[in-house]
Amino acid sequence: MTTITQVELLHVDLPPPVPRSDAIQSFVTQETPFVRITCDDGSQGIGYSYTIGTGGSSVMALLRDHLAPRLIGRDPALIEQLWRELMFHTHATTVGAITSLALAAIDTALWDWRCRRDGQPLWVAAGGAKPRIPVYTTEGGWLHLPTDTLVRETVAAQAAGFLGAKLKVGKPHVSEDVARLKAVRQAVGDGFELMVDANQCFTLSEALRRAPRYAELGIAWFEEPLPADDITGHARLAAASEVPIAVGESLYSTTQFAAYVQQGAASILQVDVARIGGITPWLKVAHLAEAFNLAVCPHFLMELHVSLCAAVPSAAWVEHIPQLDAVADSRLAIVDGHAVAPDTPGLGIQWRWDEIQRRARARHTLT
C-alpha cells in the first residue's frame, strides 16, 4: 500500500491581469493555497483552491493545524474515505467557505495523484463524457467598464472565437443595464450568446423588474440575481422569469445544491470545484444536475473545470477567466469555440513549481 509521507502547504498571491469588478466587490488578488502530497514511493500530487482576496490565511491555518496532519500515513487512493473523514473532522465549521476551500486543496491533490498513478487525464478518470466543451469569456464584461469598452471587448471576444460572453449587471437603474446590453447585442448579433451576472445584488422585487428587460435581449441566463441563501426568492424568480436562473458559485455543499433543485430555484448550476470542497463533491452535483435534466456551467477555475466539464454529460459551458498564467506553463486550448480537455495525466496543469515557491507568502511542511 502506498502511503503519504509528506504534505507541503504554500500560500501564493496572484494579482488578476486586468481590473475585475462587479456589483458588490472588486477582485483584488487571488489568494491561492497549494497542497503537494508526497508518498513513500516518491509519487506526488498537487492541488489548490483560491479566494478573491480575503480568507486565504484562514484556509492555510485550517490545512496546517487540522487537515493536513491527518493525511500522513494514509493511502491516497482512498479519496472518498479521506474526504468524508476530513469533512467530519471539521464538522463544527461546515458548511462554510473556509472549510470547503481547504478540503478542495487536498481533494484536488489526491485526484492529481490518482490520475498520475493511473496515467490518465482527469477528464477520462472522472467520467470521460466528451473531449471538449463550449467556452465563453467574462474577462471583458466587468461592471466598471464604460459601454464603448464593453462593446469593443465583446466584439473582440467574438472575433477570437468565443461562443459567448458574460456581462456584469447591477447599475443603479435598470435603464443603464439595458443600454449597455443593447449596445453589445447590436454589435455582436443574435447568434452570439450573452449572459448576465448580478453577483447577488438585487432584492426579489428588483430582480423581477429587471428579468423581463433582460429577456428582451435574448440573454442566455441571469446569474446570482439574489443573495445565495434566498432559495425561496430564487424559486419565485425562476417561476416568473423567461431567462434561465443560474446559481452556485456561493454554495458550499451538495445539500445546498439539492435544496435549490428540489425547489426548482435554478435551471443552471454553477458549481465551483474549490467552493464545493473539491472534485469529489463537484462530480456529485454534476450528476445530480444530470438526473434532473439541468445544465452545469461552473464558476471560475477554467484550468480545472475544462476537465471536469468534459467528464460529465450535464456540463454546457466553461467560463474563460485566466487565473494561473503566472505559475503554470499550460494554457487553455480553444478550438472552434470549444475548450479542449488536456490529455496529460493528472489535472492537466503544468505547474512552474519553482515560481510557486518563489512567490510563496507562507509555507509549511508536515511529515
N, C-alpha and C positions, 0 to 999 in steps of 0.2 A: 504493500500500500504506500502510495506517495503521501508525504505529509508536508505541511507548511512549516518552514523553519525560521522565516524572517518576513516581517511586514515593514515596508518603508512608507512613510507619510510625508508628503510635501504640499505646501500651500503656495500657489503661484497666482499672481495678479496679471490679467491680460486686458489692457485697455481696448475698447472697441475701435475698429479702424475709422469709423465715421461717428459723429454725434447721433445718439439714439434717444428719442423722447416719445412719450405717449400722453394720454390724458391725465395720468396720475403720477408719473415719475420720469426720471432720466436714468439711462443706463450708464453709470459712471465707469465701472470696471467689472470685469468678470473674475470673481474670486474662484479659483479652481483648485480644489483638493484632489491630489493624486494619491492612489494606493498602488504599490507594487508588491506583489507576493512572490517569494522565492521558496522553492521546495527542496527537499533533501536530495533530489536527483538533478538539481540545477535548473529545472524548468521554472518559468516565470509567467506572470500575468499582470497587466497594467490596467487599472480602471480609474475613473474620475467622475466628478459631478461639478456643480457650479452654483454660484449665486450671482446676482446682478449688482452687487456692491456692498451688501451687509450680511453678516452672519457666518462668514467663512471661518473665522476663528472659533466659533462655537461648534461648527461641524468638525473642525480639526480636534478640538478638545474631546468631543464625544468619541471620535475614532481612537484617539490616543489612550483615553482613560477607560473606556468601557467596551469598545467593539473589537478593535484590532488585537488586543491581548488574547481574546477568546479564539482567534484563528490559529495560534501557534500549536503545532502538533496535530492539527486536524487534516482530514482528507479533503482536498479542494474539489474533488469530483462530486461531493455531496452538496450541490448548490442549494437545492430546495431545503434540505435539512438545516444547513447553516443559516440561510436567510430567515427561516422561521425562528430558529434559536436566538439569533441576534435581535430580531424584532421583539420577541417576548422578553428578552433580557432588558430591553429599554421600554417595556410596556408602559411605564408611567409617563413617558414622553411621546407616546404615539397616540393618535395620529397627529403628525406635525412635520413641518418643513425641515427642521434641522435633522431630525432622526431619519427621515426619508432620504435626504441628501447624503447623509453619512452611509446609510445602507447601500445606496446606489453606487458609491465609490468602491465599496467592497464587492458588491454583486457583479459589476461590470469587469472587475479584475478576475473574478472567478470564471466568468464566461470567456474572457480572453484566454485564460489558462486552458480551459477545456477545449476551445476551438484550436488553439495552437497544438495541444497534445494530439488531437484527432486529425490535424492537417486540414481543417475545414474552415471556410469563411463563415462568419456569424450568420449571414442570411440563409445559408444552407442548414447549418446546425439548428437554427431556431425554427425552421419550417420549410424554407425553400419554395415559396409560393410563386415568385416571379422575379426575374433578374433586374428589373428597372421600374421606376415609379415617376409619374408626372411631378414636375418641380415648379414652384412659384417663388417669387422673391418678396421680401419685406424691406430690404435694405434701403430702398429709395422712397418709402412711404411714411416716414416719420412725421409726427404732428407739427413739429416746429418748422417744417419746410414750407416756403411760400408756394402758391399754386403753380406758378410757372416752373419752379424747380420740380415739383411733384409730377407735372406733366412730362417734363424733359426726362426725368429718371425712369418713369414708367414706359415711355416710348423706347428708351434705350434698352430697358429690360426685355421688351417685346422683340426688338431687333436682335438682341443677344440670344434669343431662342427660348426664353422662359414662356410658359403657357399661361401664367397668371401673375398677379401682384396683389399684395395686401397693403391697404392704406389705413392709417390710423384715423379714427374719428373721435369726436368729443369737443369740438369747438363750442363756444358759449351758446350759439344759436344754431338750430338745425339748418338754417339757410346757408350758413358758412360751410358746413359739411357738404351739403348738396352741391353748392357751387364748385367746390374742389373736385368732387366726384364726377360731376357733369363734364368739367373741363378734361379730366382724364379719359372718361368714356368716349367723348367725341374724338379724342386724339388716337385711341387705340382700336376703336370699333367694337362691335358687339361680340365678336368671336373670341376676344381675349378676356379671360376670367379676372374679375376684380372681387376681392374680399375686403371686409371692413372689420376693424378691431377697436372696441371701446375701452378695453382694459378695466372693466368693472365700474365705469364712472357714472352710469346712469341710474336714476330711480326707475321703477317699473313704469310709471306714467310717462316719463320722458322716452324710455325705450319703445313703448307702444306708439308714441307720437312719431318717432323717427323711423321705425322699421318700414312703414309703407313708403316713405320718401326714398329710402334706400332701394326698396323693391322696384321702384320705377326705373332704376338704372341697371337692372339685371345683376344685382350683387349675388355672388355665389354663397356667401354666408355672413352672418352677423355674430362676431366673436366677442365673448365675455361682455355682454351688454350690462349685466348686473353683478353685484357682489357674489363671489363664488359660493357662499353658503346659503344664498337665497334660492333654494331649489323650487319652492312654490312659485316664486316670481318668474323664474325661468320657464316653468311649466305653463303658466298663464301666457307668457310672451310667445312661447313656441306654438301654442294653440292658435294664437291670433296672427302670427307673422307668416307672410309668404316667403320671407327669406329664411333659410335654414339657420337654426341657432347652434353655435359651436361653443363648447366649454371644455375645460380640462387642465389647462396649464397651472391652475391654482388648486387642484385636487391632489390629495396625497395618499390615497389608499384605494384599493379595489372596491371596497364597500361604498365609498363616496361616489364612485362611478356607477355602481349598481343602483344607488338611490336615484341618480339622475335618470338612468334608463327606466327604472320601474315607474317613475312619474312622467315619463315622456317629456322630459325637460330639455332635451337636446337631441339633435339628429346627427351631429358630428362630434366625435370625441377626440380631444386634443391632448391625449396622454403624453406626458413628458417623462422620459426614461429616468431622469435624475430626480424629479419631484415625486414620482410614484414609488421610488425606492429601488430602482434597478430594472434589469432586463427580465428577471423572473416575474415580478408583478405586471410589468408592461405587457408581456405576452398574454397574461390572463385577461387584461382589459381588452386587448385586441380581439381575443376570441369571444369575449362577451359581446363586443360590438358585432362580430360576425353572426352570432346566434340571434341577434335582434335586428339584423339587416341594417346596421348603422355603419357610417364611414369613420375611419380613423385618419386624422390629419394632424400628426403630432406637432408639438410646440418646440421650436429651437433645436439645438443639438443635431444638426443635419449630418454631422460626421458619423454619429451612431444611428440616427433614425433612418438613414438610407438603407442600411442593412436590415433593420427591424421591419420597415415597411415592405421590403422585398420578401421578408419571411412569411407574411400573413396575407390572406385574401382580402381582408377588410380595409387595408390601407389605400387611400386615394391620392394623397399628395405628400410631398416633402417640402418643408419650408427652408428656403435658402437664406441663411444668415451666417456668414463665415465667423467662426469663433476661435479656431485653433491654429491659424496660419503661422503664428509666431513660434509655435512649439512643435509643429508637425510638418513633414515634407509632403505628405499626401494631400491631394485636393479632390473635392467632389467632382466626379466625372459626369458631364452632362452631354447627352446625345439626343438630338431631335426633341428637345424639351423635356427629356426624361433623365432623372438621376440614376446612374448605373451603380449597382451594389458592388463593392470591392470583392475581388476573388482571392485575396490573400488570406491565409489562415489567421484567425483571431478577429479582433474588432474591425480590422481593415484600416487602422490608423497607424501611419509610420511616424512614430514619435521621435523627436530630437531630444533624447533624454539628457544629454549634456546641457542643452539650453534650458530644459525644465529645472535641472539642478542649479544652474547659474541664476535663474530668476527666483528661486525659492525664497519666500519670506520666512518660512518656518519649516522645520524638518524634524522628524522623529524616526528612530529605528527600533523595532521591537523584535526580540529573539527569544 
